[in-house]
Amino acid sequence: MFEWMLLGLQEGNPFDAFSDFFSSGTWRLIVLMGWFLLGIIWLACAFWVFKDARRRIEDRILIVVAVLTGLVFGPLGALIYAIVRPPEYLSDVRERDLEMEVMERRLGEMQVCPYCHADVKDDYLVCPSCTARIRGVCRTCRRPVEPGWRVCPYCETQIGPGPEKTYTQQQTQATQASR
């Protein structure tokens, strides 16, 4: 065993095998493959930023800035983009807006009893929960009318005490008086 170690020391540098490997064509191929892999990863990061930014950002200028960040800084740029990107996809934002609009329409259509706050429909005259009178009835067409209405919108019947004079009636009387 000692003889083998002595033979290794007598031959010269024990790291010659390593230095020979690093100066060989195999090492050059490994280095070139590493650079190629790094380039592919770099471009893949920029491509991912592009694909993701198109789904999350509407403004084209911001998309270009995000892609350039991914292209110039590579994986670090993709990480920066992942930190500052919008949290939702544009399709999710549009879907949420549509859902909110539908809910607002539903809430606008629903009415509540002013006394017990139970849900009532447009054509209810009394609240089914507390039996309070919600609307009156037109004496001509028998349709429900709101308490604040002075004229039935369906048949033009005067409901309660009407306005003293409408604007057009006042103008007519003013022109007749000036003659």
Buried (B, 14 or more C-beta within 10 A) or exposed (E): EEEEEEEEEEEEEEEEEEEEEEEEEEEEEEEEEEEEEEEEEBEBBBBBBBEBBBEBBEEEEBBEBBBEBBBEBBBEBBEBBEEEBBEEEEEEBEEEEEEEEEEEEEEEEEEEBEEEEBEBEEEBEEBEEEEEEBBBBBEEEEEBBEEEBEBBEEEEEEBEEEEEEEEEEEEEEEEEEEE
